[in-house]
Amino acid sequence: MRNYIADCHFFHAALNTKMDKRGFESVEEMNEYMIQQWNKKVRKNDEVVILGDLSWGKDEETNELLKRLNGRLFLIIGNHDRYLKSKDFHTERFEWIKSYEELSDNNRKVILSHYPIMFYNMQYRLNKEGQPKTYMLYGHVHDTHDQRLIEQFQDITTSTIVQNPGGEEVHIPCNMINCFCMYSDYTPLTLDEWIACDQKRKAVSTKLSK
């Protein structure tokens, strides 16, 4: 089973009290809760693709953290993954470390980047049933005004009609999902779970805005 998650920011006290306002009593409590949520879902041989900004901790702190997290880990580099620059960081805990990747997930392509890509590879591809064949998974923007702008862009894009190569009028697909850890209660999710989570969150947001 492959799971995805972004922007955990282990050891990042400022995100608990300021930007994200996560509401934990301390950064230690935040760390322990995230480890608990992770290991409750992820088994030893499950895959977890981390979409950047795993840890704000130093090399030794992050080494110890990785010993406690279940699963086979893959890292998409985020702008805060500074521990990677240390010669004392144990990179072998990751199956690979990359800035960008494209993988297959149950006959669908996933575009993986810490930063949202508005026009991603194979964006227009649909299967015979008209369902998306490609999803762009990202992090970086957390639950900020930047995420609201991305959602506005998605609304504009999906309401735009163009002609496909067969001459049919179709709406432009825009299947971008922010895998921000707070959206999943700090739990790594499968692609299908993220699709459901994203749809539910946006439906609630639309209802509240009316």
C-alpha positions in Angstrom: 0.0 0.0 0.0 1.3 3.5 -0.9 0.5 6.5 1.2 1.2 10.2 0.8 1.6 13.1 3.2 3.1 16.6 3.2 4.4 19.3 5.6 4.5 17.4 8.9 7.2 19.8 10.2 8.2 17.7 13.1 10.1 19.7 15.7 8.8 23.0 14.3 7.3 24.8 17.3 6.5 28.0 15.5 4.1 26.2 13.2 2.2 24.8 16.2 1.7 28.3 17.7 1.6 30.6 14.8 1.1 29.8 11.1 -0.7 26.5 11.3 -1.9 27.1 14.9 -2.1 23.3 15.4 -3.2 23.6 19.0 -0.8 21.2 20.8 0.5 22.1 24.3 4.1 21.7 23.1 6.1 20.7 20.1 6.9 17.4 21.9 3.2 16.7 22.2 2.8 17.5 18.5 5.6 15.2 17.5 4.2 12.3 19.6 0.7 12.7 18.2 2.0 12.7 14.6 4.1 9.6 15.2 1.1 7.9 16.7 -1.2 8.8 13.8 1.4 7.7 11.3 2.1 4.3 12.9 -1.6 3.6 13.5 -2.1 3.6 9.7 1.3 2.6 8.2 2.6 -1.0 8.5 6.2 -2.1 8.1 6.2 -2.7 4.4 3.8 0.0 3.4 5.2 2.9 1.3 5.0 6.5 2.3 5.8 9.3 -0.1 6.6 12.4 1.9 5.9 15.5 -0.2 8.5 17.7 1.5 9.1 19.5 4.8 9.2 16.4 7.0 11.3 17.8 9.8 12.6 21.1 11.1 14.8 19.1 13.5 18.6 18.8 13.4 20.2 15.8 11.8 20.4 13.7 15.0 16.8 14.5 15.9 15.6 13.6 12.5 17.6 10.4 12.5 15.9 9.3 15.7 12.5 10.3 14.3 12.9 8.2 11.2 13.7 5.1 13.4 10.2 5.5 14.9 8.2 5.9 11.8 6.8 2.8 10.1 7.0 2.0 6.4 9.3 2.3 3.4 9.9 6.0 3.1 10.4 8.1 -0.1 11.2 11.8 0.1 10.3 14.6 -2.2 12.5 17.4 -1.0 10.9 20.5 0.6 12.4 23.9 1.2 12.6 23.1 5.0 14.3 19.7 4.8 17.6 21.3 5.9 18.8 18.2 7.7 19.7 16.7 4.3 22.7 19.0 4.1 24.3 17.5 7.1 27.0 14.8 6.7 25.6 13.1 9.8 22.1 12.6 8.5 21.4 9.0 7.6 19.9 9.2 4.1 19.7 5.4 3.8 16.4 5.4 5.7 14.8 6.7 2.5 14.4 4.5 -0.6 15.0 7.6 -2.7 15.3 11.3 -2.2 14.2 13.5 -5.2 12.9 16.9 -6.0 10.3 15.6 -8.5 8.9 12.3 -9.5 6.1 10.7 -11.6 4.8 7.3 -10.4 2.0 4.9 -11.3 -0.6 4.2 -8.7 -3.4 1.7 -9.6 -3.4 2.6 -13.3 -3.2 6.3 -12.6 -0.2 8.6 -12.9 0.7 10.7 -9.9 2.9 13.8 -10.3 4.8 14.4 -7.1 6.3 17.8 -6.1 6.6 19.8 -2.9 5.5 22.8 -4.8 2.1 22.9 -6.6 2.3 22.7 -10.4 -0.6 24.4 -12.1 0.0 22.8 -15.5 1.3 19.3 -14.9 2.3 16.5 -17.2 -0.6 14.5 -18.7 -3.2 16.8 -17.1 -5.8 16.2 -19.9 -5.6 12.4 -19.8 -8.9 10.7 -19.0 -9.9 7.0 -19.0 -12.7 5.5 -21.1 -15.2 6.4 -18.4 -14.1 10.0 -18.5 -12.3 9.8 -15.1 -8.9 11.3 -14.4 -5.8 9.3 -15.2 -3.4 11.8 -13.6 -3.3 13.6 -10.2 -0.9 16.3 -9.1 0.0 15.8 -5.4 1.8 18.7 -3.6 2.4 20.4 -0.3 4.2 23.7 0.7 1.2 26.0 0.9 -0.4 24.4 4.1 -3.9 25.8 4.7 -3.2 29.4 3.7 -4.4 32.1 1.3 -2.1 30.4 -1.3 -4.2 27.3 -1.0 -7.3 29.4 -1.5 -5.8 30.9 -4.6 -5.0 27.4 -6.0 -8.7 26.4 -5.3 -9.8 29.5 -7.2 -7.5 28.6 -10.1 -9.0 25.0 -10.1 -12.5 26.4 -10.2 -11.6 28.6 -13.2 -9.8 25.9 -15.0 -12.4 23.2 -14.5 -15.2 25.6 -15.7 -13.3 26.4 -18.9 -14.5 24.5 -22.0 -12.1 23.5 -24.8 -12.2 21.2 -27.8 -10.4 17.9 -27.4 -8.5 16.3 -30.3 -11.7 14.5 -31.4 -13.5 17.9 -31.7 -15.7 17.4 -28.6 -16.2 20.2 -26.1 -14.8 19.3 -22.7 -14.0 20.9 -19.4 -10.3 21.1 -18.6 -9.3 18.6 -15.9 -7.4 20.0 -12.9 -6.8 17.3 -10.4 -4.4 18.9 -7.9 -4.5 17.7 -4.3 -2.8 19.3 -1.4 -1.7 16.5 0.9 -1.2 18.8 3.9 -1.0 16.7 7.0 -3.6 18.7 9.0 -6.2 17.8 6.3 -5.8 14.1 7.2 -5.4 14.5 11.0 -1.6 13.9 10.4 -2.3 10.5 8.9 -0.6 9.3 5.6 -3.4 8.5 3.1 -3.6 6.5 -0.1 -4.4 8.2 -3.4 -8.1 7.2 -3.2 -8.3 8.4 0.4 -6.8 11.7 -0.5 -9.2 12.1 -3.4 -12.1 11.5 -1.0 -10.6 13.7 1.7 -10.1 16.6 -0.8 -13.6 16.3 -2.1 -15.1 16.3 1.4 -13.1 19.2 2.5 -14.0 21.3 -0.5 -17.7 20.4 -0.2 -17.7 21.6 3.4 -15.8 24.8 2.4 -18.3 25.5 -0.3 -21.3 24.9 2.0 -19.9 27.2 4.7 -19.2 30.0 2.1 -22.9 30.1 1.0 
